[in-house]
Amino acid sequence: MPDSDLANLSDQLALGAVLLYVVAMVGYALDLGFGRRRATAETAEAEREAPAKVLVGAAAGATDAPRTAGAPPEDTPEAPERPEPRAERDWGRFAILISVLGWGSHLGMIVTRGWAAERWPWGNMYEFLAAIAFAAVTAYLVVLARYKARFLGAFVMLAAVIALGVATIWLYTPVGPLDPALKSYWIAIHVSAAIMATGAFTVAGVSTVLYVVRARRDTRRADGEPTSSLLPAADTLDRLAYKITMFAFPIWTFAITAGAIWADEAWGRYWGWDPKEIWSFVTWVIYAGYLHARATAGWKGRRAAVIGLVAFAALLFNFFGVNYLFSGMHSYAG
């Protein structure tokens, strides 16, 4: 019998995780806001100083004696590096701290639900979506530690809040036993790998969307329109999405392979053209095309971003669309 006390605790921890992610999202947004103000102020200051430097240079050229040919130019003092404003630094640290606390509450929600049901806690759509949101936040925290990609925080937190909100409002399922088809140790292997890969692909998708936004800003700037951006260079966002996808793709490949082995044990065949199997493979093919185009044809930037977004759309359809628009051997998931 499910433990009702642990089940209630799991629900409370889920609510706590949502609230903490919302606070973290606001903190990241304020961090970005202070960064925008700083970028705008520095741009305006540079525009004010440019004419003065031109005039000073012209006056010096008119009065200074000509230099000896081949003589090295006089040393000019370099502008001191501007420290990060305290308000921006404090909001960024605050948002990271709250993100970690939300991650801990989220982890507690998953663990207590598993204890309450005495099984692996991803046997239905509610548990699976909550686990994917947890994997996405985990992937973001790893990327934050590795690449200092704090700019992703607000957008990953938004995705986590939406996922947990959808899971709680529309997909909530009381704690109960597993469907008989899921009672296998393969659920810990196949489903766990799919969750990890989907979480990482989500962070890669966020980075790709931000690349598109930054690339458009760069195009407007080239056309002479005044713009300011808090995002890093478009090439940086493009490379970040590529690195995360390279990490997630082998895990997704393993998830499909493990699913085929499990299908053979459960249903006596490795592949049966079930809608979930088809769209998992379609998603794999598109991501494989993305990596292949980058590795062999040298595709990057806009062309690679288009393939990456199509792959992420196929991933989302595989999770939501297939479960609700088609019937098949995986119908127990919805």
N, C-alpha and C positions, 0 to 999 in steps of 0.2 A: 504494500500500500504506500502511495506517495506521502511524504512527510509534509503536512500542510504548513507547519511553522517555517520550514526551510523554503517552501514554495513562496510564502508571503514575504520572507526576507529577500528572496531573489527578485520579486516584483519591486520591493522598495529600493533595492540597490540599482535596479534598472532605471527607476525614476531619478535616483540620485546621480547616476551617470549622465542622464539627459541634462539635468540642471547644471552639472559641472561643465559639460561640453558647451552649453549655451554661454556660461560665464567665460569660459576659455575663448570661445568664438568672439565675444565682445572684446576681450583683452587683445586678441590678435588684430581685430579691426581697429582698435585704438592705436595699437602699435603701427599699423599701416597708415593710419591717419596722421600721426606725428611724423612719420617718414615722408608723407606727401607734402606736409607743410615745410619740412626741411628741404626737400628737393626743389620745391617752388621758390623758396627763399634763396637757395644757392644759385638757381638759374637766373633770378632777377639780379642778384649781386654780380654775377658774371657779366650780364648784359650791361650793367652800369659801369663796370670796371674796364670793359673792352675799349670804348672810345678814349678813355683817359690814357690807357696804355699806348694806343696808337699815337696820340698827341705827344706824349712824352718821348716816344721813340723817334718821332719826326724831329722834335726839337733837339734831341741829342745828336741826330744825324747831321743837323745843320751847323752845330757848334763844335762838335768834337773833332779833333785832328784825325786824319786818316790813319788807319792801323797799318802796321807793317804786314806785307803779304806773308801769309803762312802763319801769322801769330795766332795763338789760341784765343778764343773769345774770353772776355772777362767773366769771372764767376758771378753768377746771379743767385741770390738766396732763393731757395725753394719755399713754396708756401707750406706752412705747417699743416699736417694732417688734422682734419677736423674730428674731434672725438664724437662718439655717438651721443646725442642729447640724452640727459638723464631720464626725462619723461619717457622717451621712446624705449630706452634700455629697461626701465622699470616695468613698463607695460608688457614688454616681450617676456621678461622673466616671470612675471605674474601669470601670463597666459600659459607658459610652459608648465609651471607648477600646477595650475588647475587642470591642465591636460593630463598630467601624470596622475593626479588624484582621481579624475574621471576614469582614466584607464584602470586604476585599481578597483574602483567601484564596479566598473563594467566586468572586470575579471571575476569579482566576487559574485556578481549576478549569474554568470555562466556556471561557476563552480557550485554554488548553492542549488541551482536548478538541477544540475546533474546529481548532486547528493540527494535532493528531494525525490527524484525519479529513480535513483539507483541505476543509472545508465548514462551513456554518452549524451550530452545535452544538445544534440542537433538532429532531432528526429522529425521535425516539422518545419514549416515555413517561418514561423515566429522565431524558433531557436536558430535556424540557419541564417536568417537575416541579421539577427543580433550578433551572431558569431562573425559574420562578414564585416559588420561595422567595427567590431573589436579588432579584427585582423587589419582593417584599414588604418585605425588609429595606431596600432602597433607598428605597422609599416612606416607611418609618418614619423613616429618617434625615433625609429631606427635611422630614417633618412635625415631627420633633424640632427641626430648625433653625428652622422657620417658626413653630411654635406652642408650643415648649418642652414638648412632650407626652411627658415622660420616663416617665410612668406607663404608657404603652403598651409599654415596652421588654420587660418580662418575658413578656408575652403574645405579642408578635410573635416574639421569640426562640424561644418554645415552639413556635409554628406552624412556624418555619423548621426547627427541629430535627426535628420530626415529619415534615415534608415530605422533608427530606434522608434521614432514616432509612428512610422508606417507599421512596424512590427507590433507595437503596443496597441494601436488604435484599431487596425484592420485585420491583423494576422494573429492576434493573441490566442493561444491555445493553453488550456489548463494543463498542469503537470499530469502526465499519464504514462502508461507503458508504450513501448515501441510497437509499431506495426510489425507483424510477424516477418515480413520480408526484410526488415532492417535488423533483425536480431542476429548479428554476425560481428565478429571482430573486425571485419573489413570496413565497418562504418567509422572506426577510429583511424583507418588508413586512407581510404578513398575520400570520404567527406572532409576530413581534416586537411588534406592536400588541396581539395577544391576551395575550401574556405581561405587558406593561406594565399593561394594564387589570386583569388578574386579580390581580396583585400589589397594586395600589392598592385594588381591591375587598376584598382580604383585610384590609388595615389598616382600612378602613371597617367591615368586619364585626366586627373585634375591638372597635372603638370602640362599635359598637351593642350588642354583648354586655355591655360594661362599663356602658353606659347602663342596660341592664335591671337589672344588679346594683345600681347606685347608686339607681335609682328604687325598687327594693324596700326598700333600706335607709331611704330617706326615708319610705316608707310606714310601716315599722316604727317609726321615730322619731316620726312623727305619732301613732301609736297608743300612745305612751308607753313603748316598749321602749328600753332604753339601747343605743345603737349608736355605733360610730365608723367612719369611712371615710377612706381615703387618697385616694380618687378625687376628681377635681374635681366641681363641681356637675353634676347630670344635664343641665341645659340646655347646658353646655359640651360634654359628650360627644355630645349630640344634634347640635349644630351642627358639631362636628368631623367626625362621620360624614357629614353632609350635604355639607360642603365637599369631602371626599375623593371622595365619589361623583360630585359635579359635575365633578371633574377626570377621573375614570376613564371616565365614561359616553361622552363624545365619542370617546375612544380605542377603546372597545369597538364603537361604531358604525362607526368607520373600519375596524376589524378585520373586521367582518361584510361591509362593502362591498368591501374588498380581497379577501376570500375568494370573494365572488360573481364578481368579475372574473377571479380565478385559475381558478375552476371553469369559466368560459366558455372560457378558453384551453385548459384541460386536458381537459375533458369535453364541451365544446360546448354548455353550458347554464349560465345564471347561478344557477338554483335548481332543485333536484331533490327536495326534501323528504327528503333524507338525515337520519337521526336526529341527527347532529351539527349540521346546519343548522337543524333544527327547534328543538333545545334552545338553541342559540345565540340564536335569535330569541325564544324564550320568555323567556330570561334578559333580553334587551334590553327586552322589553315590560314585565316586572315592574320593572326599574330605571327605565324611562321612567314607569311609573305612580307609583313612589316620588317621583321628582322633580316630576312633574305635581301630585301631591297636595299636596306642600309649597308649590309655587309658586302654585297657583291656589286650592286649598281651605284653605290655611293649616295643613295637617296637620303636626304635630310631636310629639315625645314618644313615647308608647306606640304610637299608631296608626302613625306613620311607622316606628317600630322594627320592628313586625310585618312591614310590607312589605319593609323592608330585609333582615331575616333570611330571609324567604321568597326574596327575590332571590338572596341569597348561597347559600342551599341549592340553588337551581336552578343556580347557577354551578358548585358542587361536583359536582352530579349530571351536569352537562354534561361535566365533565372525567373523573370516575371511572365513573359509572353508564353513560353512553352508550358509552364505550370497551369496557366489559366485558359489558354486558347486551344490546347490539344489534350487528348487523353492518351495514356500509354502506360507502360510498365512503371513509370515514375509518378503516377498520379497520386500516390500516397503522400507526396511532398506537399500537395496543396489541398 
